[in-house]
């Protein structure tokens, strides 16, 4: 299961709970979710343990997490294309 799917199912505050349970930095989880960081093995194991295996190490390391553009990035790209 993708980390983003797991967090959606867990509802409000899921990232905060995951960060506390896995003992990883909020910024790390945020960057992994947004495709800005590749999950290291140690971090992937902590997240997998915190999700009780629902998000496996393989899911975090082998599957590409969906990439979301940074705010404003799409608008700038469209503006350049239109110019």
N, C-alpha and C positions, 0 to 999 in steps of 0.2 A: 504494500500500500504506500502511496506517496505521502510524504510528510504533510503536505498541504491538505490532502483528503482527510487524514487523521485529525488534524487540527480543526477542520470545518465540522467534523462530526462531534468533536468534544465541546464546541460552543465557545461562548464568551470566556475570555481569560485563559484559554487553552495554552497559548504560548507562554504566559507567565507561569502556569502550573508546570509545563514541560521544562522550562528553564530551571525552576527550582528542583524538580525531581531529578533531572539529568545532571544538574550542577555544571551547566555550560552557560556561556555569556549570551544574553539576549541578542546582541549584535551578530553572533555566530549563527544562531537559528534564523534570524531575519535574513542574513546574507545567503544562507543555504536555500531558504525558501524562494528567494528572488533570483537564484541562479548566479549570484555574484561571488560565491565561494564554493569550492569543492569540499565536501565533508571529509575530514581526516578519519582514519580508522578508529582512533580512540574516541573521538566525538561521536561517530556513528554508533559505536558500541554503547556509549552512555545513553544516547537517544533511544536506541532499540530497547535497552533495559528499562528505561523510564516509560516506554509505551507497551511494556510487557510483550515485546516481539511483534506487535501489530505493524510497526514500521521496522523492517529488518535492516541489518547492516547492508545487505545486498541492494535493497531498495534505495538506501541513501548513497551508496557508492557507485552502483552500476547504472541505475536509472537516472536520466537527466531530469532534474527538477524543472518545472515550467519556468521559463524566463519571463519576467515582467519588466517592461521598460521603466526607467526612472521617470518620476513626474516631470512633465515638460519636455522630455526627450522626443516623444512622438510629435508633439506640436512643432518643435524646432525642425525635425526631419521633414515634416510636411511643408513647412514654410520654405525651406531650402529647395525642395522639389518644385514648388509652385513658382519660385523666382526664376 
